[in-house]
Every structure is written in structure tokens, then in C-alpha cells.
Amino acid sequence: MPFNKKLRNIDVMVKLSVVILNWNGRTFLERFLPRLLETLPDYAEAVVCDNASTDDSVTFMQEHFPQVRLLLNDRNEGFAKGYNLALQRVEAKYYCLLNSDIEVADGWIEPVIEQMDANEKIAAVQPKLLSFHRRDEFEYAGASGGYIDKYGYPFCRGRVFSNVEKDHGQYDTVKDVFWATGAAMFVRSDVYHNMGGLDDDFFAHMEEIDFCWRIKNIGYKIKVNPASVVYHIGGGTLPKNNPKKTFLNFRNSLYLLIKNLPEERLVKTLIIRFFLDQVAAFSFLAQGHFKDFTAVYKAIFTVMRTYKQFQAKRSTLPKLAFQDCYPESVVKLHYLKRKKIFDGENFS
């Protein structure tokens, strides 16, 4: 989406709006919304935006949580556009984009808001993300802060590919990161709107990495604050082993590079990525996951077909954030050199 240099003037009604985008998540709302409401400080509100659910989410909210503002999207617009439509109707200094399948801990809001109040250059912050079912482990979707390598593969402090660490407090420091998880992301509302929000064309998966990359390009910081803790079920909308999810992850990872890499890096990086993605496809095939195998090729052909369309999205802003990408291949380090742990600086 285009960068709007004219700042959006928001007449702040509340300081923080915690916005849940719901799609067929009635059971999650019933389970986790009461806990969320208990933890809201006086300056915060909860908002639920329903993304055209086909279950009884809307009726449930109207009957059991009439005090919570409920927004309705006409159809399932996916994570990116769904949030963009919702946040056009929410006025606050800060937003927290929160998945419906998350349980929040006591005091999860205050450390982040204090941190963002103290430094206007911090645009987005994520909590420490732990597993709901294995509460001593990090959770795949963001762990203790997100990073990306020079070929566009994301990983986390506490999670490298499928290797997820136990939480022993080893990553409890506040740290600069490359991206904050979309499962629980605090963000300045003016930055969100002035950067055009999430990219609608991503639909779901990696749109938060694209968003963070774009705001880093104009000099903002992204942080993880482990004093804030949430517990994530994960796979609430699409399970981990799902061909549609595989397609979106591979397609959007390539879109991410097309939009944000420096010009001199783009073609070379895409050639290497096409090769690495085919290796991944045949790995799926060797494991008997034929639908995931075809999903990778569907992603590649979709990117080839829409390359010019997506290249037009390339921002004229300096590609400053590329210098913060991890300079080596995480695929090589993990699968060939057997490195399983990233501490925020180095692999081991």
C-alpha cells in the first residue's frame, strides 16, 4: 500500500484499543475474552471485529458481551484487509492486534504501553509468545521476537523453523527485532494508517513482516518486551499442516522480497529462493505431503504471473531495513550445519 506522508489526525477517545479479528472463533471468544476484559487498564478497550463468520460468533457476542464493541465485515476479507477495515473504525493512540486464540497473562499491557510512551521511535512491540498447551515452551508464531534472513526466511528468538525451545527466561530481555508477530502486536495507530496498514493482497500470513519491514525503512524501531506474556494456541484459523497455509506462506514470502529488497539484491535473491523453494517442495513430496508439494509450485507460478503487478508496489522509500536482515542463510545454518538456536545475535 502507498505511503501517505500526511499524518492522520486522530481525536483519541481511548489510549489503547485491543482489537480481535474473529472468524468462526466463537469457542475462543467464550474461552479467552473474559480473561482479556479482566486485564484491561482504565485507558484501554476491547473491540471484536467479525470477519463474516459462519458460526454463531455474532449472536454469542451480542448475547453475552453486549458491553464489547462489535464491528462487522460484510465478508471474510482475510487477516490483512479484515484488520484494515476494522481499524478504520477504531480511534485510539495505540492498537493491539490480538488473535482470538490467545490467553493473556496478568499485567501484559502496562509494560508495553510504558515502553512506547517513553520512546516515540518505537512503532510496534510484541509480547513474549508462549504455547497455550505447553506453557513452558515458546510458540511458533512469534516466540520472543521475529527475525528474517537475507533470503526472506523468518525465524525467532526461541524458534528456528520447527525447532521450538523451552522458556527458561533466557530471552527475557527487551530487544530490537525485525518483525513483531501479528498474533499480538501493539502498534502506534498513526504509523499504522500512514503506512497504509497491512497489505490486503497478502490475505493472511507474513503481512506483519511486510508491515514491519516498511516501517523500519522510515526509521522506526520494532521491539519485543518479554515482561508482557501471552499464551497462543496457534492454528486457530488454518492448522499448521494445511496446503492453503503452505501456499500463502511461500507466495507471501516471495511477495515480501519483491516489495522490500534493494534493487541490486532482488533478482539474485529471487533466483536463489526459487531453487530453495523447490527443494522444500520435494521435501514435502518425500514425506508424502503431495498437496503441500503442489501448493509450493502453485505459489511460485502465482508469483511469476503477478510479478509486474506486485513490483509496482515497491516503495520509493530507501530500503534501510535490509541491513538488519540476518546476513547468512538460515536454511544452510539449520539444515546443513544443524544450528537450532538463535539468541538474537548468533546461531548455535
C-alpha positions in Angstrom: 0.0 0.0 0.0 1.2 3.6 -0.7 2.9 5.6 2.0 0.8 8.6 3.0 3.1 11.4 4.2 0.2 13.4 5.6 -0.2 12.4 9.2 -3.6 11.1 10.2 -5.0 13.4 12.9 -6.8 11.1 15.4 -9.0 12.6 18.1 -8.1 10.0 20.7 -11.1 8.5 22.6 -9.1 5.8 24.4 -5.4 5.2 24.7 -5.4 1.6 23.7 -7.8 -0.5 21.6 -7.2 -4.2 21.8 -8.8 -5.4 18.5 -9.6 -9.1 17.9 -10.4 -10.1 14.3 -12.7 -13.1 14.6 -13.6 -15.7 12.0 -15.6 -18.7 13.3 -13.9 -18.4 16.6 -16.9 -18.5 18.9 -15.3 -21.1 21.2 -12.1 -18.9 21.5 -14.2 -15.8 22.3 -16.1 -17.7 25.0 -12.9 -19.1 26.5 -10.5 -16.1 26.3 -12.5 -12.8 26.1 -13.5 -12.8 29.8 -9.8 -13.1 30.8 -8.9 -10.3 28.4 -11.5 -8.0 29.8 -10.2 -8.6 33.4 -6.7 -7.4 32.4 -7.7 -4.1 30.6 -6.5 -1.0 32.4 -8.8 2.0 32.6 -7.3 3.6 29.5 -8.0 0.5 27.3 -11.0 -1.0 25.5 -11.6 -4.3 23.7 -13.1 -4.4 20.2 -14.2 -7.5 18.3 -14.4 -7.3 14.5 -16.2 -10.3 13.0 -14.9 -11.3 9.6 -18.2 -12.7 8.2 -18.2 -15.8 10.5 -20.5 -18.7 9.5 -20.7 -19.9 13.1 -22.7 -18.2 15.9 -20.0 -15.8 16.9 -22.0 -12.6 16.3 -25.1 -13.9 18.2 -22.9 -15.1 21.0 -21.2 -11.7 21.3 -24.5 -9.8 21.2 -26.0 -12.0 23.9 -23.0 -12.5 26.3 -20.8 -9.5 25.7 -23.0 -6.5 24.9 -20.5 -4.2 26.6 -17.8 -5.0 24.0 -17.9 -3.0 20.8 -18.7 -5.4 17.9 -17.8 -4.5 14.3 -19.0 -6.5 11.3 -17.2 -7.0 8.0 -19.5 -8.0 5.1 -17.3 -10.9 4.1 -14.2 -12.8 5.1 -11.5 -10.4 3.9 -8.6 -12.4 5.4 -6.3 -11.1 8.2 -4.8 -8.1 6.3 -7.9 -6.5 4.8 -10.1 -7.6 7.7 -7.9 -5.6 10.1 -7.6 -2.6 7.7 -11.4 -2.4 7.5 -11.8 -2.8 11.3 -9.1 -0.2 12.3 -10.6 2.4 10.0 -13.5 2.4 12.6 -11.3 2.4 15.7 -9.8 5.6 17.2 -7.0 5.2 19.8 -3.4 6.2 20.2 -2.3 2.6 20.2 -3.8 -0.6 18.7 -3.1 -4.1 19.8 -3.9 -6.7 17.1 -4.7 -9.8 19.1 -5.6 -13.2 17.8 -8.8 -14.8 19.2 -6.9 -17.9 20.3 -4.8 -16.1 22.8 -4.9 -16.1 26.6 -3.3 -13.1 28.2 -1.3 -13.0 31.4 -1.7 -10.5 34.3 -0.1 -7.2 33.5 0.5 -7.9 29.9 -0.4 -4.4 28.7 1.3 -2.0 31.0 5.0 -2.8 30.3 4.4 -2.3 26.6 2.5 0.9 26.8 5.1 2.4 29.2 7.8 1.4 26.8 6.0 3.0 23.8 5.2 6.1 25.8 8.8 6.6 26.7 10.1 6.4 23.1 8.2 7.7 20.1 10.5 5.9 17.7 9.2 2.6 18.8 6.4 1.9 16.4 5.5 -1.7 17.3 6.1 -4.1 20.2 5.2 -7.8 20.7 4.9 -9.7 24.0 6.6 -12.9 24.7 4.6 -15.6 22.9 4.3 -18.9 24.8 2.4 -22.1 23.9 -1.1 -22.4 25.5 -0.9 -26.2 25.6 2.8 -26.4 26.6 3.2 -23.3 28.8 6.9 -23.7 29.4 7.6 -23.5 25.6 7.7 -20.7 23.1 5.0 -20.6 20.5 5.9 -20.9 16.8 4.2 -17.7 15.6 6.5 -15.2 17.3 8.3 -16.7 20.3 10.5 -13.9 21.8 10.8 -11.7 18.7 11.0 -12.2 14.9 13.9 -12.0 12.5 14.5 -12.7 8.8 17.4 -13.9 6.8 18.8 -12.4 3.5 16.6 -14.8 1.5 13.4 -13.9 3.3 13.0 -16.9 5.7 11.6 -15.8 9.0 12.7 -17.2 12.4 12.5 -16.2 16.0 14.5 -15.9 19.2 13.3 -19.1 20.7 12.1 -20.8 17.4 14.1 -21.7 14.3 11.9 -23.4 11.7 10.1 -26.2 13.6 12.6 -26.3 16.4 10.9 -24.6 19.4 12.7 -24.0 22.6 11.5 -24.3 26.2 11.3 -20.9 28.0 13.9 -20.8 30.8 13.9 -17.0 30.9 16.9 -17.0 28.5 15.2 -14.4 26.2 13.6 -12.2 28.8 15.5 -9.0 27.7 13.8 -6.2 25.8 15.3 -6.3 22.3 15.2 -4.8 18.8 13.7 -7.3 16.4 12.9 -7.3 12.7 9.2 -8.1 13.0 6.6 -8.4 15.6 4.1 -11.2 15.5 0.7 -10.4 14.1 -0.8 -12.7 16.7 -0.2 -10.0 19.4 1.2 -6.8 18.0 1.0 -3.4 19.7 1.3 -0.6 17.1 1.0 3.2 17.0 -2.2 4.0 15.2 -0.8 7.0 13.3 2.0 4.8 12.0 -0.4 2.1 11.0 -2.6 4.3 9.0 0.1 6.5 7.5 1.9 3.4 6.2 -1.4 2.1 4.6 -1.8 -0.6 7.2 -1.3 -4.3 6.3 -1.1 -5.2 2.6 -4.5 -6.5 1.5 -3.0 -8.8 -1.2 -1.2 -10.9 1.4 -4.6 -12.0 2.7 -3.0 -13.9 5.6 0.5 -14.9 6.7 3.6 -12.7 6.7 1.7 -9.4 6.2 3.0 -8.3 9.6 6.6 -8.9 8.4 6.0 -6.8 5.3 4.4 -4.1 7.5 7.3 -4.1 10.0 9.9 -4.0 7.1 8.2 -0.9 5.7 8.1 1.0 9.0 11.7 0.1 9.7 12.6 1.6 6.3 11.5 5.0 7.6 13.5 4.7 10.8 11.1 3.3 13.4 12.0 0.5 15.8 10.3 -2.8 16.4 10.7 -4.4 19.9 9.9 -7.5 21.9 9.0 -6.9 25.5 9.1 -10.2 27.4 7.7 -8.6 30.6 4.4 -8.9 28.6 3.3 -12.5 28.2 0.6 -14.2 26.2 -0.3 -17.8 25.5 -1.2 -18.8 22.0 -3.0 -21.9 20.8 -1.9 -21.4 17.2 -3.5 -22.8 14.0 -6.8 -21.4 15.2 -7.9 -20.4 11.6 -5.7 -22.7 9.5 -3.9 -25.7 11.0 -0.1 -25.9 10.7 -0.2 -28.7 8.1 -2.6 -27.2 5.6 -2.0 -26.8 1.8 -3.6 -23.3 1.8 -1.3 -22.2 4.6 1.7 -23.6 2.7 0.6 -21.8 -0.4 0.2 -18.5 1.4 3.5 -18.8 3.3 5.5 -19.5 0.2 3.7 -17.0 -2.0 3.8 -14.2 0.6 7.4 -14.7 1.4 8.3 -14.1 -2.2 5.9 -11.1 -2.4 7.7 -9.8 0.7 11.1 -9.8 -1.1 9.7 -8.3 -4.3 8.3 -5.3 -2.3 11.2 -4.7 0.1 14.6 -5.8 -1.2 17.0 -3.3 -2.5 17.1 -3.3 -6.3 20.6 -4.7 -6.6 19.7 -7.7 -4.5 16.3 -8.5 -5.9 16.9 -10.7 -9.0 19.7 -12.7 -7.5 17.8 -13.3 -4.3 14.6 -14.5 -6.1 16.6 -16.9 -8.3 18.1 -18.5 -5.1 14.7 -18.5 -3.4 13.1 -20.3 -6.4 15.7 -23.0 -6.1 15.4 -23.3 -2.3 11.6 -23.4 -2.5 11.8 -26.3 -5.0 14.0 -28.2 -2.6 11.3 -27.6 0.1 8.6 -28.8 -2.3 10.4 -32.1 -2.9 11.0 -32.5 0.8 7.2 -32.3 1.2 6.8 -34.9 -1.5 9.3 -37.2 0.2 7.2 -37.0 3.3 4.1 -38.0 1.4 2.6 -34.5 1.6 1.6 -34.2 -2.0 -0.9 -31.3 -1.5 1.9 -29.3 0.2 4.2 -30.1 -2.7 1.7 -28.8 -5.3 1.0 -25.8 -3.0 4.6 -24.7 -3.3 4.6 -24.8 -7.1 1.2 -23.0 -7.1 2.8 -20.3 -5.1 5.8 -20.0 -7.4 3.6 -19.8 -10.5 1.3 -17.3 -8.9 4.3 -15.0 -8.1 5.6 -15.4 -11.7 2.2 -14.5 -13.1 1.7 -11.5 -10.8 5.3 -10.3 -10.7 4.8 -7.0 -12.5 1.7 -6.2 -10.6 3.5 -6.7 -7.3 6.7 -5.0 -8.4 4.6 -1.9 -8.8 4.1 -1.9 -5.0 7.8 -1.4 -4.5 8.2 1.7 -2.3 10.4 4.6 -3.4 11.5 4.8 0.2 15.1 3.8 1.0 15.5 0.1 1.7 17.2 0.8 5.0 15.9 -2.2 6.8 17.7 -4.7 4.6 20.9 -4.0 6.7 19.0 -5.5 9.7 18.3 -8.8 7.9 20.4 -11.7 9.2 23.3 -11.8 6.7 23.5 -15.6 6.3 21.2 -18.3 5.1 19.1 -19.7 8.0 18.3 -22.7 5.7 22.0 -23.5 5.4 22.7 -22.9 9.1 19.8 -25.0 10.3 19.6 -27.9 7.9 23.2 -28.3 6.9 25.1 -27.0 9.9 22.5 -28.3 12.4 22.2 -24.9 14.2 18.9 -25.0 16.2 19.0 -22.0 18.5 19.1 -18.2 17.7 19.7 -15.9 20.7 19.0 -12.7 19.0 22.6 -12.3 17.8 24.1 -15.7 16.8 23.1 -19.3 16.0 24.3 -22.3 17.9 
